Amino acid sequence: MIKNIFIMKPRTGELIFYKKYEDIFNIELTSSFLSAIFTFVKQTLKTEKLSEIEVGPFRFIFEIEKIKTDELLFALFSDRTDNLVELRNQLNEIRKQFLEKFDMDSLSENFDGEISKFLDFEKNIDNIMEKSKQLVSKDIENDLIKVFNELHTFSSFVISSALLTQTGRVIISYLNPNVLFEIVRLLEGRFISGNYRVNELISLENFGILSLVGIDEHFISVIQFKNNCPFETSLIISKKFSTRLQKIICI
């Protein structure tokens, strides 16, 4: 879940805009922290590329925009288990709309420190977040849950299951959080490297047999089986499960 959104001048630490979803920390201290991170990366590591950093169970995601001789830093603060690809898309859309809405000259050498004019950008943020919220309707979700419940009573080999997007966004999940995190990171990495679609993946892990089946170009069904489940059995169950989900989603 997204905790905060920041737009700031990283060189000076001046906060241009922020949106707070959870009151976790002091906003001003956080902007100073982000400014220090930016300076460290630029001066010590000799690079201006700042993508994301993980701090305990949380993650900062960054986009930097050059404006003449200055920069703007766009940042999302979220749970570490949130989908990186989805968050990156949201942050890029925030950056795009902010640059279109406001005069960048007023944020470079002509910046007067007045940030009240940017408060209206909260409407843009709300629209961006609302559009990305729900991928399936509530009625379809209820029908999907019925299929999940039937799966769990059908076979004693099934430990848990989930429905994810091809990018790793969670639609429905009964998986252990640690298992879900590993799968999401796998899908994120594949997507970022150009593998945009999973057709079928089955592997033996220390937590059991893991089966991923692509439903279509958007969704993936996931089943976690016990270690003693025959591969052939897991494959048959996975394909039947995926087909049932497809009939509901693609109506």
N, C-alpha and C positions, 0 to 999 in steps of 0.2 A: 504494500500500500504506500502511495506517495505521502510523505510527511510534510515536505516544504518545497517551494519553488523560489529560486533566487535569480534576479538579474542585477548584475553589479559591474563596477569598473574594477577589475582585479588589481591594477597597479596601485590604486589608492585605497581600495576597500570600500569605496562609496557604494551604498546600496541604492539601486535605482527603483527596484520593485521586488516585493516578495508576497507570496501567497502561503498562508499557514493552515495546514489541515490538522496537525497535532502540535500541541504546545510541549515540545520535548526539550528545547534548549533556548538560550538567549540568542535572538536573531543577530544582534550587533556583534556579539562575540564570534558567531559562526561566520559572518561575512569577513571578519578579520582573519579567521582561520583559513578560509578559502583564498583570501588574498596572499597569505603567507605560503600556502601550498603552491599557488601560481608562481610566486616569486622564486621559490625553491626549485621548481621544475625548470623554469626559464634560465635562472642564473647558475644553478649547480649542475643540472643535467644537460644544460645547453640545448634545450628543445622547447618549443612552444606547444607541443602536442600534449594535451591533458584530456584524457578520455573518461576514465572512471577510477575511483578508489573505493575500497571496502574497509569499513571500520566496524569490527565486531559483527553484529547481525544486520548492519545497515550498509547502504551503498550511495555514494555520490556519483552522478553522471553529469558530464560537462560538454558544452559546446562553446567554442570561442569565435567571436566575430570581430574582424579588424574594421575599425572605422577611422580612416585617415591614419594619424600617428598614435592612435589609442586602440583599446580593445574593449569589448563587452563580453562578460562571462555569463552564460546561461547555465543554471545548475538545477538538477532535481535531487532531492534527498528522499530515499525510499528504503523499504525492507530489502535485504540482500536477496531474498527469494523471489522478488518481483521480476517479471520478464524483461530482460535487458533490451531485446529488440523492440518490444512495444514501447518501453520507456524512451528509448532513443528516438523512435518515430514521433512520440508526443513532444519531446524536447525540441526536435527539429521544427515541428509545426509551430511551437511557441516562438522559437527564434524567427521563423519566417514571417509570422503575423506581426510580431513586434517591430521588425525592421520595415515592414510595409506601412505600419500605422503611424510611426513617429519619424520626425526629421532627425537623421543621424548627425547632422552638423551641430545640432544643439547639445549633443552628447559628447562631442570631442573638445576642441579648444574653446568652444563657446558655452560649455556647460556651466550653469549658474548655481547648481546645487538644489534647485527647486524640483522636487519629485512628485508633487501632488498631481501634476498633469498626467502622470502615468497610472494613476489609480484606476482609471476607467478600463485599463487593460485586463482587469479581473474578469470582465464579461467574456473576453476572448478565451481566457483560461478555462472558464466554466464550460464554454461551448466545446472546446477541444476535449476536455475530460468527459463530457456527456456523450460525445460521438463515439468514444472508444470504450464505453462501459459494457454494453450488453451485445453479445454476438448471436445469442439465440433468445427467443421469446420465453416468457415464463411458462407458457403452456408446453412448449417443446422441451424445456428443461424438466418439467414434471414427468413427461413421458419418458425422457431419457433416464431419470432416476428409477423409474419402475423397471427398466431393463437392467440397470445396475444391480438392483435388489434381487432380481431373478438370477442373475449371474452368480451372485454370492451364495445363493441357496442351491444352485444347480450342481456345482462341483466342489468337492472337498479339497481339490488341489488349489483353488483360487484363494489367494491371501488378500489381495486388494486390487483396485482398478481406478482408471481415470479417463477423462476426455480432455485433450489438450489441443491447442492450435499447432500448426506446423512450426511456428516460431517458439512454442513452449508456453504460451499463455494458458492458464488454467481455466477450464470451463466448469468441470466437475471433478472432484478428486477425493478418494478415500485412502490414498496412499499415505504411508508414514512420511512426515515432513522431510526427513533426511533422504529418503528414496526419491521423493518428488523433486527435491533440490538437485540431485544428481541428474535426473532426466531433463529437467529444465535447462541446466547448464550444457548438457549434451546437445540439445536441440538449438540452443542459442549459438553454440560454437559452430554447428553445421550450417545454420542459416547465414551467419556472418561470413563463413568461408565459401558461400555460394551454393551449398547443398540445400535448396529451397523446399525440397519435398522428401518425406520419408515414405517409402512404399511398404517396406517390411523389415523389421529388425528383431532378432531374437537372440538372447545371450544368457549365459549362466553367470550370475553374480553371487557375491557372498550372502546376499539377502534373498536369493531364490532365482528362479527363471523369470526373465523380464521379456515381455513381448510387446512390440509396438507395431501397429498396423495402420497405414494411411487410409483414411476413409475417403478423402478427396484431396484437392489441392489446399484445403483450409484446415482440416481436422485430422487428429490421430487418436486411435483408441489404445489404451495401455492396460495390460493385465500383469500383475505380479503373481507368479505361481510358486508353490513349494518346490524345494530342491528335488524331491523324488517324483515330480511330475514328468512323464515321458514327453520328449520334445514333440513327437507327433500329436499327442493329445493336446498339448498347449497350443500348437499351431492350428488345429481344428477348432478348438474353442475360441481362439482369438479371431479367426476369420469369420465365424458365425456371429460373434459378438459385434465385430466391426460392421458386418452386413446389416444387422438389426439397427444399429445406431444410424447408419447411412439412410435407411428407409425413413427414419424419423426426421433427420436433419434436412434431407434433400427433397422433402415433399413440396 
